[in-house]
Amino acid sequence: MIPNFMKKKLQFILYIKLIFFFILVTNPQKLFADEIFQKGREIFLEQGTCASCHSLSDAVSQANIGPNLDEIRPDLNRIVLAVTNGIGVMPAFEGMLSTEEINAVSHYVYKATE
């Protein structure tokens, strides 16, 4: 049999966990960020053809034409600029991808290499 003070402590812990779970599930920024991450991953693998040149462990890509993104871990602004304007042999994707798509793939690469 569980003593009364232990029951209250267990109930309190359960309530705290439920509150944190509720906050996590109902946090629209977190949900929105995950949607952007997934959209960016799709673009990286398909539409943007990024995986054909760049290695990125989250995308399970092992190309070696462009830099290994896991190694250089670029910041978000650097990624946006490179995808938008191109850099070196990498073409500019402005006009091929929308601003929203460029931001999504940039967000994905940034978060995947954190």
N, C-alpha and C positions, 0 to 999 in steps of 0.2 A: 504494500500500500504506500502511496506517495503522500508525504506530509503536506499539509495545507500550504505552508509557505513555499514549498517547491512547486506546487501546482500554479500558484500565482506568478512565480518567477517564470515558469515555462509559458504560461499564457502571455505574459508581458513580452517575452522573446518572440513568440509567434506573432503577436500584433505588430511588433517592430519590423519583422521580416515581411509581413503582408503590406505594411505601409511602404517599405522600400521597393517591393515588387510592383506595387501600384504606381509609384513614381516612375520607375523604370519603364513600365509598359505604356504609361500615358504621356511620357515626355515626347512631344512632337518633334523637337529638334533632333533627338536621338533617332527617332524613326525616319525623319527626313534625311538625316546624314547617311543612314544605312541604305536608303533608296538611291542616293547619289553615288555611294560607293559601288553598289551593284550595277548601276547604269554605266559608271566609269569602267568597271571591270569588263562589261560587255563590249564597250567601245574599244578598250585596249586589246581585247582578244579578236574582235571581228572588224568592226567598221573602221577603226583607226589604223589597223594593221601594225600596231606598235610591237606586238609580240613577235613579229617576223624579224625584227632588228634588235630588240632589247631583251635582256634577261631580267626576269622578275619572279621570285619564288612563289608569290601568291598566285600568279597567273600560270605557273608551271611552264614558263617560257625560258628557253635556254639558247637564245640567239646571241651572236657575238659581233654583229655589224656595228651597232650603236653601243654606248656604254652600258655596263651592268648596273641597273638602277638600285639593286640591293646594296651594291658597294658604294656608289656615290651619294645615295640618299639625298636627292635634291630637295631644296625648299619649294614651297608652293608657288611662289612668284617665278622662280626659275623654270619650273615645269610649264606654267601658263605661257610664259614668253617663248620657250622652245617650241611648244606645240603650235602656238599661234603663228610665229614668224619663221620657224625652222631654225636650224643651227647646224653648221658644217654640212654634211651630206643629207641631213634630215630635212625633208620638205616642210614647207609651211602648210598647216592644216586649216588656216583661215580660209573660208570659202568652201572647203570640203566638209568641215564640221561646223555646226552652229556654235555660238558663244556658250550656250548651255552645255553642249557636248564637250567642248574644250574644258570648261570648268569641271565637269563631271570626271573626265579622264584624268585631269590634273589632281583633283581631290583623291581619286583612287590611288594614283601612284604615290602621292604624298603619304597617305594613311598606310598604304601597304609597305612602305619603306621606313616608317617611324621606328 
